[in-house]
Amino acid sequence: MPINEWWAADPDQRFWMEITDRADLGADLFAPTTDGSGKPYWGYELITYVQPGDVILHWHKALAGEPAIVGWSRAVGAYEDADISWQAHSTVGRSRGKLDLRPAWRMPLVNYTPLSEPVLISDVRAKDAELRKVLTELEVQNPGGSLYFPFGFSDKRELRAQQTYFVKMPREVLDVLSVGEVGDGSGPSLPTGRGKAPKMRGSGYIADAAVRSAIEWRAVNLAVADYQARGYAVEYTGSSQPYDLAVQKGPDRRRVEVKGSLGAIDTVELTVGEVENSRGAIPTDLFVVDGIQWQRGADGSVRAVGGDARCWKDWTARRSHLTAIRYRYELPRGGILDQ
């Protein structure tokens, strides 16, 4: 089932929660791309919806003596494909007794900050009625799908954190729990509107998340400035649509796909959604910035500068120009080893 992006249109809903017992809190978000049966699973897939600058709260099962929100970090850059040695924490997963190397997603995090007073599970349970009310109100406001709420309710047991890896943390829950010391306003500056950072394509992977993020936003900001200089109203739409900008000047309404790179490039990678959007009824432009340079400050921050911009107006991703570089293959039944 597709992820229900109920938060996409609300710029205040920039909070998530990792549920873990890992020792390296704040290093990254890291999970398989599928569950143990090879199927998509929202408790992992939500990682790919995190935006640069979003706040990640960390629920640790033992660090505070009992399960608790113990700290927070901030997301930088875009998620990356990786491999992970993973054993599910479910009863079935633990009973297998071995680690499997599986495709994974990794989202880099920075600035892990412990809470001065952890929010203990006992503190959360004391707010059971208020949290149920928040859930009910959000369900009424956002019908039609899961909210990926951080806590589970039952008439047979006490409230507890969801039995998964990653959840959405509504702003309203933080208010109920009086968690007011997260999100200090730092992080990348976003154009008008809110959305995911466009990923760099065709220039090779950059391991440094801060560099990667700076280059991504340099390309977006140049595109925004270019269209605004030509008299277009610009909206950043990457969180909910398969294109980065929606622009309009009088009756001329179009979409813009933005790509950025360090080196000179002659190819870019496109998602299925980006290809389909380019073939739609509303005209789409392809805006590419390559040759971007970057500088690292004494405090570790990265600033991207320069870049050569090119734009293909009324662009369509024609089949003759596309090269398949990756497939998702559904395994057939069987696969039994010969005895």
N, C-alpha and C positions, 0 to 999 in steps of 0.2 A: 504494500500500500504506500502511495507517495507520502512524503513528509508533509504534514499540515503546518505551513509557515504562518501561524496565527499572529506572530509578533512582527511581521515584516513591515507593516505600515506605521508602527509605533516606535519612534526613536528612543523612548525611555526603556524599552524592553531589550536591554543589551547585556543581560546577565544569564549565566549558565552555572551548572554545578557538576563537578566530577565526584563520583562516589568510589572510594578506593581505600586500600591499605598500603599503598606503595610508600617507599622511604624517600623518594626523590620528588616530593611535592613541588609543583610549580615548574618542573623542567619542560613538560610538554603534555599534550593530550595524545594518547596512543592507544589504538584499538584495531581489531581486525575489520576487514571490509564486510564480512558476513558472519552469521552465527555458525554454530558447529555443524549444522546441516547444509551449509552453503547458501543460505537464504539471506536477503537483506534484513537488517535488524536496526530499528530506530535508535536503540541505546548506544549503538556505535556510529550509525550514519549521521546523527545530529552533529558530530564533530565537523562535518563538511559544510555546515551552515553557520559556523562561527565566523565573525567578521573581525578584521584588524581593529584593535581598540576595545573589543568586547571584554567584559570582566568575567573571569572564571572563579567561582567559589570552590573550595576544596572540602569535601565531607570525608573525614578520615575515621576509620572504624575503631581506632584504639589510641591515637596520639594524645587525646585529652583525658584518657582514663575511661571514657565511654564514647560512643559515636557522636561526632560533633562537626560543625563547620569550624575549621581551625585557621583558615587563611584564604587569601585570594591572589590571583595573578591576572595579567592582561595578555590577550592574544596579539601576536604580531604576524605579519606576512600571511601567506595562504597555506592551506594544508598541502601536504606532499604525500606521494605514494611511497610506501616502504614495505618491509617485511617485519613480522613480529613473531617471537616465540611465545605462544599463548596457551594457557590452560584456563578454561572457563571455571568460575568460582561456584557454579552450580554443583549439586550433588553428583550428577552424571559426569560433569567435567572433571571433578576431583577424583572420581572413582577410576578414571582412565589412567591416572598416574603418570602421564607423560606430557611433554610440551610439543605442540605442533608448530612448524614454521608456516605462517600464513600471510597472504597479502594484507596490508594494513594501511591505515591513514595516520599521519602524524601532523599535529598542529603545534608549532613552537609557542612557548609562553615566556614572559619576562616579568621581572619585578615581583617575585613572590613575597607577600607581606603577611606575617602571622597576625591574626586578630588579637587585640589586647585582652579580650575575654571571649574564648570560644563559645559558640552557641551549641550547648549540649542537647542531646536527644531529650533529656528531661525538660529543658527549656522549651523545646519544640512541642512536646506533648502537652505542656501546660497551655498552649495556644491552639489546641485541637479544634475547638469550636470556631475560632476565628479563621483558621486555615481552611476548614471545610466551607465556610462562607465565601472565602476568596475563590476557591475552586468552582463553587456553584455559579458565582457571578461571572467568572471568566468563561465558563461553559455556555452561559446564556449569551454573552457578548460575542463568542467565537464558536458558533455551532458547526457541526460537520466534520469533526475530527478530534484526535487526541491532542491534549495540551502538553503532554510529556511532563506532567507535574512532578515536583521533586519528592513528594511524600505520598505514601499509600495509606488509605484508611480501610478499616475493617471493623465489623461488629464483634469479631471473635478474638481480636488481639489489639494491642496498643499500636498507635501510629508509629510508622518507621519510614526510613528513607527507602526510595524505590529500589527494588532488587535488580539493578542494572548498573551500567558504567557511567552513563552521561545523560543528564536531564536538562530541561529548560527551567530557569529560575525566574518566575515573574517578579517584576518590581514590587508588586503588592505583597508578596510573601516576605521580602526583605523589610518592608515597612512594618508588617505584623511582628516580625522577630526582632525589630529594632536594630538591624544591622546597618548602621549608618556610616561606617568608616571605610567602605569600599568605593572604588571608582573616583579617583581624585581629579579627573578631567584631563589627565595626560594621555598621550597616544597620538596616532596620526590624525591630522585634520582632514575631515571628510568634505567633499563638495556638498552642495545643496541636496538634501535628501539623504537616504541611508541605503547601503547595500554592500554586497560582498566585494572584496578587492578583486579586480580582474587579474587573472594569472598571466605571467609571462609565457610566451610560446615561441618555439622555433629558435631559441638561443641557448639551450642547454640549461641544466638545473643549477641553481645557485644555492649552496648549502647555508650561507649566512642569512638567517631570517630577516634581520634588520635591513640588510642590503636589498634583499628581495622585495620587502615591503616598500622601501623608499622608491625603488624603480617602478613598481606597479603604480604608486600614487603620482609619481612624476608624469607618467603617460596619461593618466586620467585628468590630472590638473591642466596639462597642456591642451587636451581635447576640450575641456570645459571652457578654458580661456579663448580658444579659437572660435568656438561656436558663439560664445557671448559677444566677442568682438565683431562678429558678423550679424549681430542683432537677434540672435536666437535666445529664447527662454530655454533654460537647461534644467532638466531634472535627472538626478542620479537614481537609476532603477535596478541596479544589479541584484538586489536581494530577492526580488519577486519575479523578475523577467529574464529571459535568455539574451539580454543585451545590456550595455552599461549605461547609456544615456538615452533619454527621450528629449528631443529638441523640437521647437516650433517657432516659426516666424510667419505671422499672418496665416494664410491657408497652407503653408508648407510645413507639414508635420512628418518627421522622420525619426528613425532610430539609429544609434551609433554603437558599433562594436569597437572596443579599444584594446590594443595590444601593445606591450612595451618590451624592450630588450636592451641589454648592454651593447652587444655587437650588432653589426649590420646583418640583416636577415632577409631571406627571400621566401621563407615559408612561415606560417603560423599554424598552431593547432586549434581546432574548433571542436566544440561539443556538438552532440546531436541537436540540442536545442538551438545553438547558434546557427547551425546550418539551416534548420527548418525556419527560423526567424528570417534569415536572409532571403528566403523564397516566398515570404508572405506578401500581403497586399500593401502594407505600409513600407515605403522605401527605407532601406538600411544603408548607412555608410560604414566603411571599414577604415578606422583611424589607427595608423601604426606609427609608433615612435621608437626608433632604434638609435644606437650610438649614445645612449644615456650614460653619463659619468656620475660617480658618487664620491663623497668625502666623508670620513669618519671624524667626529669631534673628539675632544679630550675626554668628554663624559661618556663616550661610547655611542652616542647618537649618530645616525647616518643621514646625510643630506644628498639628494640626487639633483643633478643639474644637467643642462644641455639636452641634446637629443635632436634628431632630425625627424620631423613629422611629415607623413604622407597620408593622403586621404583618397579613397576610392568611393566616389559618390554613386548612389544607386547600385550598390554592390550586391551580387548574388553568388553564393558558393556553388558554382557549377560542378556537376559530377565529374567532368573531365579534368578538373583541377584538384580533385580530392584523392588522397592516398590513404588507405586504411593502415594504421599502425598498431591497432589493438582491437581485440574482440572479447566479448563476454560469452563464454561457451557453457551451455547448460548440459551437465553430465547426464547421459542416458542411464536407465536403470541397469543394475548388474555390476560389472567390474569385479567379480569374484575371482580371487587368485586360484590358480590350479593347485590342487593338493598333491 
